[in-house]
Amino acid sequence: MLVCPHCQFENPDDHKFCQKCGTSLTEKSCPACEAPVALDAEYCPSCGTLTGTIWRAIVVTSPDQPVMQPVATDASVPDEAAVIDAGAYLDAQQRYQLLEPLTLPTAETEVEVKVLDRQPLQPSLPSVLEHQPLDDQPLGETVASSITTLAVPTLAQSYLELQRLHYTALPHLHDAWEQGKHAVVLLQDRSDLPLLMDFWSSEQVLPLQILHWLHEMTELWAVLHPYRCARSLLELDNLRVDEDQLLCLQRLYQELPEKPPELRDLGRLWKTLFQYSQRTLLGSLTQLCYALEAGEITSIDQLRARLEAIVDEFQPNVAKPEANLPAPEASAAASPMAAAPPPVDMSISVSPTRLELGDPAEEAAIEGDDAPTVVLPMKLLSLEDAGRTDIGRQREHNEDYFSIQTEIKRLETPSGRSLQAKGLYILCDGMGGHAGGEVASALAVDTLRQYFESCWQDQLPSEARIREAIYRANQAIFDLNEKNARSGSGRMGTTLVLVLIHNTEAAIAHVGDSRLYRLSRRRGLEQLTTDHEVGQREIQRGVEPTIAYARPDAYQLTQALGPRDETFINPNVEFFELNEDLLLLLCSDGLTDNELLETYWSSHLEPLLHTQVNLEQGVSQLIDLANQHNGHDNITAVAIRARVRPNLEFIKKP
């Protein structure tokens, strides 16, 4: 099959265009001159720009196995050649072509070489494993079982497991195989990224950024040490910095059995970085490095505590912020993520008011999110969205309606890039039958959109303004009901779930049983809204859930826009900060019935956290899933994917 590079749709091998989006499956455009280029071409024939997909191959030797049989373009190359010329293929399928000569490793040695992917649309085994559902097994056991079944080399196991945990500081594993005496892994090529030690030397890098990198290395050590890969942090040439000035690794290094790394080795590395850069080492950092090297700090928890104390020197007298919006108890109990704490997240969780330096797995167990914090601004790196509505398999018309309206300005300075963004996302599920529910949902969306166009300027609207907008939408539908003399069940109405995003701040509001979910790597899946229905009302009054939902009217709405005047509605309005990469999902009940998202979040939501995954295709797959399981109702989903990073540009030097 051929995986479309634009929408990731799987196409038959003999197709020349994607069946879903129409993208060419044989040509691409040169990024420099936009001339058409064959997909497997290394260079653009018009301007000479490199256009091929390049991977970095690591080749290692396994003892007591026959020699690998490289596939050569020249038949005169011997089967056991010590050196394979550029242009030969590294694999038997003749997919990966050597861009430089390869000297085959011997004994326990290894070599690295660049290869060109001549079949870039063909899926690889690791990509198949990465997107397999996780079932109910622990993540490591699932991946390990798949590796054993499909004979993925041992060399690739750590990459696969950590890749499934979304550790983006590590290079993406593209392919891996065993061939005779050798094992091969193909990795994302990060050799062009700048070295950390070069950034470390820059006078423009602030002390708080240095502390940020130290924290990233600390958390990476905690992640990599159980996999016996902590040595990866001790190789200076392996430490790189991406475009967002975040730490990343060029590859993984397995520890040497005769010399396993210790925390004191990390202290030596930090001293080396300061000595190389000739930066002035602050007194507290000097003490920290010497304490590490001397073995006085023996655990990650101790190291985190020392780093926290040093950060406090930069930002004294910091007030603890209030906890973010918690998930309702009912949804937390239903979420599969609630059964166990989320895995350790390498990234710093930040907000405009705080920088969390604790272990997220430990923080999850602390009620109120009482993690050590310091003031640190935040910037928005990207904001993507996609929406789709479907009639379902049983209804004759669609009463759902949604709207996406965004304004995005891109900013780029010598200190980095960020976005200024405003996003208005509305989803309504109408009721009242044909020419009733459809009218109500569309009228509510239009009224809200027009209101915010006039009142939303340079900052997020206040709670009072958001409530006023919802009351106006309610009144518009109510007045139409009165004008048409509708009564009883004939009165039209609609539910509402609303999200407003202004840079790194967000506001949410809802009326009825349309829902908003939040998914992040650190917090897992959370339902941010509580359904306005009889069953939930009874639970809030103290009734046991099983009793509350045994009532025949348990799913009857207690609030909706339109049937009554504003004295009968009380919208829930909440605010929170975009303090980590996340996915927000607005849903009508056709998507959420029967705990569909709680059941299938790992296979259909979690992959959408990756920016490489097409969001529109992901929303379409959610609709297809709902049609399979909940086709009794209209189905609507609006997905929002946000990436955020610490904003160090406006932090003043102490």
N, C-alpha and C positions, 0 to 999 in steps of 0.2 A: 504494500500500500504506500501511497504518497501522502505525507502530512503537509497540508497547505501552510506556507510560512506566514500567511496573513491571519487566517482564522482557525488554524490547527485542525481543520476538517480532514478526515481520512478518505482519500480517493483511490480508485483502482490504479494499478501501475501503468496502464496504457492510456490514461487520460492526460490531455495537454492543458486543461483548465480546471480549476477547482469547481466542483459541482455546487458548492454552497455560495461562494463569493465571486467566482469568475477569475480569480488571480491566475496568472500563467504558471504552469508547473514545469515549464521548460526554459523560461528566460527570466531575467531580473534586470533592473535598471542600475547602471553604474552610478554610485553615489556622487561622483565628481561631474560627469558630463551628461548623465541620464541616458546614455546610449544603451540599447538592448544588449545584454550579455548572456551567454549560455550559463545555466545554473552551475555547471561543473567547471567553468572557466576560472583560471587562476588570476588572469589580468584582463582588463577591459581592452578590446582590440582598438578602440578609438583613441584613448588617452593614456593607456598603460597603468591605470590605477588598479591596485590589488583588490579583487572582488571575491575571491574564493573564500570558503569557510575553512579556517585554519585551526587545527587542534594541536596541542602539545602532547606527544606520546612519551610515556615512561615505560621502558622495556627492562624487565628483570629476568634473571636466570633462576630456574628451579633445578636442584640437583636430581640426578638419577632419572632424567627424562631424555628422549631423543632430541636432536637439535631442531629448532624451528625451521620450517621450510618457507623462506620468503618467496613471494611471487615477483618475478622480475620482468621488466619490459624487454630485456635482452636475454634470449634463451641461453646465451653463453655463460651467464653468471652461475657459478657452481652452487649446488644445494646447500652446502655448508660454508658459504663464503663468510670470512671474518668481517668483511666490509661490503655493505650493499650500497650501490650507487644511488644518487638522487634520481627520481623518476620511476624507480621500482615501487611495487606495492607492498605494504606492510602486512596485509591480510590476504587470505586465500580467496576472498570474494572480490578482490580487486576494487575496493572502495577507497582506501586510504593510501594516497601516493606520497612517497617521501619527497620533501622539498630540500633535503640536504642529506649527505651520505650518512649511513648508520653503521657504526662499528658495534657488532653484536657483543653484548656483555658476556663475561665468563664468570664462573664460580658464583659468588654472592654479590657481584657488582650490578650496577644498573646504568642505563644511559637515557638521555632525553633527546628528542628530535621532533621537528615540526612536520606535520603531514597535512595534505590538502584533501578535504572530503569531496570526492567526485560524485557522490550520491546524497546531497545534503537534505533531500526531502524524505529519505528512507528513515524510519524510526530505528533506534538502537535498543538493545536489550535493557540497559539501565533506565532509559526513558519509559519503557513499558513498566518496569518494576516501580518506578517513582510514582506512577499514576494508578497503581493497583489499589483497590479499597483495602482498608486496614483491618476489616472485620473486628473481632473482639480480642485479638491477641495483642500483647504488648508490642510496641513498634519494633523493637530490636528483634523479637522472636519472629515477627512476620517477615521482615527483610531477610533475616538469616535463613528462614525456611525457603524463601524464594531463591536465594543465592544457591543453597544446596541443591534445590530441584533443577535449576537452570545452569548450574556449573559456572557461575561467575567467579573469576579469580579471587583468591583471598586478598590480593592486593587492593581490590576494589571495595571490599566490605565496609571499611570505615567511611569511605566517601558516600556509599549508598545510604548507610544508616543516618549519617549526619545530614545528608541532602534531604532525606525524608523529614528530618526535624527542622528544615528551613534555616540552616546555619549559612547565611549568605556570605559570611566572611571567607568561606571555603570555596575553591574553584568548582565549577559545575563539572560533574563526571558525565561525559558524553557517551563513551563506549568502553567496553572491557572484554577481553577474551584470553583464553589460553591456547597456545599453538605450539605443540611439541614441547621443547625444553624451556620455552619462554612464556611469560605472562605480560600482557600489555594493557595499559589503561590510557584512555584519551581524555585530556582535561582541557577546560577553557584556558586559553593562552593569556596569561596575565603578565608576560615578560615586558610589555610596553608600559605597564603602570609604574609610576615613580616609587622609588624606595622610601620606606619610612624614615630611614636615617637622613635622607636628603631633606625631607620636609622638616624633620626635627631641628635641623640646623638653621632654618629660616627665621629671621627676626620677626617676620609677620605672624608667626605661629605663637599664640598666646599661652601662658602657663596653664590656663584652664583646659586648652586643647591637649596639652601634654598629659594632664591628669585624666582626660577622657581616654587617651590611648592606653595609659596604664591600667585604667579600669577594664577596657576592652581585652587587654592581654590577660588580666586576672580572670575574667569570666571565660575567656577561651581556654585558659589552662584548666579550669574546672570541667569544661566540656571535653577536652581532648585527652586529659590524663587517664580516664577509664578506658579509652581506646588505645592507650599506649602510643599516643601521637603527640605528646606535649613537646617533644623535641622540635616540632614544627615551628614553635615560637622562639627557639634559641638560635635559628639560622638567620643572620641579618639580611642576607640576600633574599630570604623567603618572605620578609615582612614588607608589604606594599600598602599603598594608600589609594583609594578609589577617588572618583570625581567629587564625592561628597566629603572627602577627608576622613573617611572611615577606614579603620584597619582591615586589611584582607590578606590572605595567605596565597602564595603562588601554588603551593602543593602541600601534601601531608608527608611528613617523615616519620617512619616507625622508629621507636626508641631502640637503642642498642642493648641487647640482653646483659652485656657485661657492664654497662654504665647507664642505668635508668636515670632520667632527669629528676632533679629535686627543685623545690621552690628556691633554694639558694642560687641555683643556676639562673633563675629569672632575675634575681637581684643583680647578679654579675652582668647580665645583658643590659639592664637598665643603666648601670654605671657606665658601661661601654657606650651606650647611646649618648649619654651626657658628655662623656669625655670626647667622643668623636665630634659632636656638635659644638663643643666649647661653650655651651650654655652655662650660665651660673646656676648651680644646683642649690635650691632653697634648703635651708637648714633642716626642715622636717623631711624633705625628700632625701637628703643626704643620710639622715638617720634611718629612714626606711630602707634604703638600698643596703646600707651596712648591716642592718638588723636581718634583712633577708639573707645576705651573703654569709652572715655568721651563724645562720640556723636558728636565730631567736624567734623567727616567725615560722611556724610549722604547719599552719592550716590556711586554707582559703578564707575561712571566716575571719581569722586574725588579720589577714592581709586586707580584706574588705574594710574592716574596722579602722585600720590605720589610714587607708586612703580616704575614708569618710572624714576622719579628723583633719586631714590635710586640706580637703575641700572646704571644710568649715572655716579654715583660716582665710580663704579667699572670699567667702560669702558669710560673714558672721551675722548673728542675730536674725536668722531666717525663721519666720513663723511657719509652723506646719499647716499646710493647706487642708481643706476639707476633702474627704474622700470623693472620688468620682461617683457618678451615678451608678448605684448598684443594680444588679439584675434582680427582678422579682423572685421571691422565694420559690414560687411554683415552677418557673422556667428553669431556675438553677437546679432544682431537684430532677427535672426531666432531662437536662442536658447530659450527654455522655461525658462531657468534659468535667462534670462535677464529681465523677466517681474517683478521680485521681488528680493531684496537682499537675499543672502543665509542666512541660520540660523546661530546663534551664534555658533562658533566652540570652544569647550573647550580647544583644544590643542593649544600649542604655535606654531605659524608658524615661522619656522626658516630657515636660509640658512647659508652658510659659512661666510656670511658677515653681518648677521643681525638676531635679535630676535625681533619679532613684539609683542608689548604689548597692542595693541588697539583691539577694538571690530571689528571682521571681517565684520560684517554687516555694520558698519560705514566706515571701510576701503574701502569697495567695492564702496562706493559712492564718494571716493576721487580720482580724476583723477591723475594718476602718482603714485598711491600707496604710498602717503606721510604719512606713519605710523611711529610712534616713533620707533627707532631701536637702537640696540646695537650689537657689534661684538660678535658672538658666533659661534664656529665651529659646524660642522654637521657630522653625521655618517650615513652610510647606514646599515639598519638592515636586509632587505631582498629584493631580486630582482627575480621576477617570470615572466615567459613569456609563451605564447602559440600562435600557428598560424595554420591556416587552409585555404585551397582554395577549391572552388567548381565550377564545370562547369556551374552551373545554369540550368534553365529548357528549354532554347531555343537554346543555342549554341551547335555546334557539337564538339568543342574542346576548351580547356582551354588555353588562352594566358596569364593568370596571372602567376606570379612566385614570391616566397618570400624566404628569408633566415633568420635564427636566429643563431647567433654565440656568445657564452658567455664564459668568464673565470671568475670564482668566487673563492675567497679564504676567508675562515672564520677565523676571529680573535677573541680570547677570552682572557680577562685579568681580574684581580680582580676588575677593574673599570667597566667592562661590556663587551658586545660582539658587533662586527660590521663585515662588509664585505668589502673586496676590490674586486671590480667587473669591468669588461669591457664587454659591450654588443653592438653588431653590428646587427641592424635590418633593413632589406631592403625589400621593396615591389615594384614590377613593374607590370604594366598592358600593355601588348604588343599590337601592331597593325600591320596589314599587311597580315592578313589571315593565313591560315594553313601553317606551315613551314616558317612563316614570323614573326608574333607577338610572337609566342612561342619561336622562336630562339632569337629574340631581347631581350625579358625580361630575359631569362636565361643567355644570354651573358652579359647583363648589370650587373646582380647580381654577376656572377663569376668574372668579371673584378674588380668590387668594392671590393669584398671580398679579392681577391689576393693583391690588392693595399694596403689595410689597414693592412693586415698581415705583410707587410714589413715595413710600415712607422708608425704604431701606437705602441708606446712603453710605456713610463711611464706617459704620460699625454695626454689629449684629443687633437686630431689633430687640427691644426689651420684652420681658414677659407680658407686660400690659399691651404692647402693640401686637404681639402674636395672638393674644386672646381676642383683641379687638378684631383682628383679621378673621379669626374663626367665627366670631359672633356675626360678622357681616355675611360670611358665607352661609351660616345658618339662616340668617334673616332673609337672604335672597331666595332660598328654597322654600322657607316658610311662607313668604309672601306669594310665591307662585302656587303653592298648595291652596292658600286662601282664595286667590284669584280664580282658580279652576274649581273651587268648591269640592276639593278632594276630602274624603273623610275615612276614618278607620284604617284598615290595611291598604286602602287605596292611596293614602298620602305618601308621596315619594320622599326619600331620604337617602343618606349616604354615610358611610364611615369615612374616617380621615386618618392618615398618618403623614406627618410632615417633617422634613429635615431642612434646616437652614445652615449653611456652612459659610463662615467668613474667615478666610485664612486658616488659622489653627483653632478657631472656636466653632462650636456647633450648638444648635438649639433643636430640640425635638418636641413635637406635640402630637396628640392623637385623641380621637373620639371614636368609640366603637371597638370592633375586634380585628381591624387591620393592624398588622404588627410591624415593629422594627427590631431587627437583630443586629448585633455587633459581633464580629469575629476578629480576633487578633491572636498572634502566636503566644503572647504572654498570658492573656486572660481566657483564651478559648472562646467558645460560643456562649453568648449571653442574649437573652430576650430582654430588651430595654423597655418594653411597654407591657402593661397588664390589661387584658381584654375587659372591656366594659360590657359584661354580661352577668346574668343572674348567678351563675355558678361561682364566679370570682367574687361577686359581692358577698355571697354567703360565706365564702372562705375568709374574707376580710373581717367578717363579723364573728369569726371563731368556729365556724362549722367545719367538721372534718371534710376534706376534699371528696372522699367517696360518697358521703351523704349529700354534699352540695351538688354534685353532678349526677346524683340519682333522680333529681327532680326532673319532671317532664319539660319544664321551661328553663333548664339550666343554661342553654345556649342562646336564650332570648336576650337581645341587646338591652342594656339599661340606658345607653346614650347613643344618639345618632344625630346628624345634622339634618334639619329640615322639618320633621314631623311636628315639633313643638317650638315655642319661642325660646329665647336664650336663657330664661330662668330655669330651664330644664336640662341644660348642658353645663358641664364643668370640665373643660379640656385639661388634660394633664400636660404641663409644659416643664421641660427640664433643660439644663445646660450642661455641657461637658467640654473638655479640651481634647483635641486630637494629639494625644501624647505618645502614640506609637503607630506604626503601620497597621492599617485596619481595613476591614470591609464592612460597610453598612448595607443592610438589605431591607427594603420596604416591601411588604408582602400583603396581598389579599388572602382571605382565608382559604381560597382554593389551593394555595401553595402550602399553607401551614396546618391544615387539618390532619388529624391522625398522627401528629408529631413527626411529620415528614422530614423537616429539616433536622430535628434532633436525631433522627435515625440515619440520615444520609449526609450529614454535614462533612464527614471526613472525605467522602468521594466526590461531592459536588460543590462544596463551599471552600474547603481548605486549599485546594489548588488555585483558587482565584486570588489568594494572597500574593502569588507570584506575578510580577509585572509582565513576565514573558507569556502568561496565559491570556488569551483573548477574552475580554470581559463580556462582549456581546455573545460569543459562543457559549460562555459559561451560563449566562442568563437563559439562553435558548435550551440548554441541557436541563436547567431547573424546570422550565416549562414542560419539557418532554417528560421529565420524571413525575411531575405533578399530574399530567394527563394519564400517566400509567397507573397512578395510585389514587388520585383525587379528581378524576375527570368529571365528577358530578357538578362542579361549579366552574365559574369563570376563574381564570388564573392570571395574576399580574405580579411581576417582580421588577423592582428598580434597584440596581446594585451601584454602590459608590465605593471606589477604591482610592485610599489616600496614603501617600508616603510622606513621612515627616522626618526631620533630622535636627540635631542641636544647632542652634544659630549662634555661632561664636563671634560673628562679625561685630556686634555692638557691645561685647563684653570689654570693659576697660581693664587695662593692666593694673594690678594692685600696687 
